[in-house]
Amino acid sequence: MEATIIPLFRWSGLFVGFLVDGCLFNPVGIYLGWEDAAGRVWNPDGSYLGQRVSEHYVLRRVAWSPPVPQPRRVPPVTPELPLPPANRAARPPRPGWADALERFGMRPAPDDLVGDWHNAQDRIRFRADGRYELVAAGQPPQQGSWELRGNLYLTPDVAADSPAAPPAEPGAAPAAAPRRLVFGVLTYDMQCMTLRQITQDRSLPFTMEREGPPPRG
């Protein structure tokens, strides 16, 4: 059975991704949310994005309380996507509605992440010098280095009070380096970003919110 694929556009006419059997993907196949039976569209973390209208657009009411967030879903397998279609002509403004896809598909630069971010469980500070400080629920504070190269990479420091490793036997493999954590950046809109840890097993996305204004613009 062939998948149902619907191209999605911003209200301005710019192509931004596909809706494939009810799941949202950007043009290169990164999962960015889903649509329910009522046509409501949800972000990967379960927060409300908007309502699909005129088949190819997602709008959101202005000055309206969004629905209660939904349970997060395990990301689906990336489907085979067609070539992106041409952009469309802009649609006339619709009073009382905003384009929910206006920032859909934005990709941050390293400078965009500098600052403090948090959610209900975790808090992280990205410094301009490439260092980070992380406080996660139920875990000791962690420091290390970070970089953004498509994915977000966190490399924890080796704790100064860690017990010294015994001398290696001749010919033995060198001691393992600190385990680097890798996160895919699913969505980003300067004040909020949705991440998913890249592991051998599928992981659920989570959202971090910025504390204070972005460093640029």
Secondary structure, DSSP 8 states (H G I E B T S, - for coil): ----EEEEE-TTS-EEEEEETTEEE-TT--EEEEE-TTSEEE-TTS-EEEEEETTTEEEEETT-------------------------------TTEEETTTTTT----HHHH-EEEE-SSEEEEE-TTSEEEEEETTS--EEEEEEESSSEEEEE---TTS-------TT---------EEEEEEEE-SSEEEEEE--SS----EEEEEESS-S--
